Amino acid sequence: MSLAEVIYAHTLRLPEPAAREALAYIKGLEDRYGVALPAVADPQDTERFLAAVSGGLSDDFPDDIADDDLGLDAPRQALD
């Protein structure tokens, strides 16, 4: 288990206020050491996240979904 994973595991046990305090401390360390989040997210990060939460991407998981594939939002009817 990496150090980041150990830190993450500890934060899962903290109550919400303490977790927010830990996050503020980590952000302070990032500022002190000049560490910034990448400006553009790595597409591999999304795939790793999906694999972690879903148990893995199946062979039939579409990897070519575009905005054209999404349905159109229906206009909301006026409320009386």
PyMOL commands that set and color helices and strands:
alter all, ss='L'
color gray80, all
select helices_A, chain A and resi 3-12+16-33+43-54+67-69
alter helices_A, ss='H'
color red, helices_A
deselect
rebuild
show_as cartoon
